[in-house]
C-alpha cells in the first residue's frame, strides 16, 4: 500500500468527516452551538488526520501511537454525539449512524494496533 487514502479505515473516517460537517450546519446560531460545532469537527477530523500522519511515519511504535490517538478521537467523537443528541442538535437516528461508524472505525483501528503490537 503506497498511500493512506487506500486504507478502508481512513476512507470511513473521511466520509464521516463530511457527514459531520453537514450535521453541524444545522446547529442553532448561538455561541454554545459554535463552540460545540468546533469541538465535534476537531474530534472527527482528528481521526483521519492521525491515521494519515501515522501512515506517513510507518514505523511500528510511532505508527501505533498515532493509531491510538485516532482511536481516542473516535471515542471522543461518540461522546460529542451523545451531547448533541441530548441537546437535540441531532436526531436519535443520526446519533446511531454516527456512533455506529465511530465504533466500526474504532474496531478497525484496534485490529491495526494489535497487528502492529504482535510484530514488536
Buried (B, 14 or more C-beta within 10 A) or exposed (E): EEEBEEBEBBBBBBEBBEBBBEBBEEBEEEEEBEEBBEBBBBBBBBBBBBBBBBBEEEEEEBBBBBBBBBBBBBEBBBEBBEBBBEEEBBEEEBBEBBBEBBEBBBEBBBEBBEEBEEEE
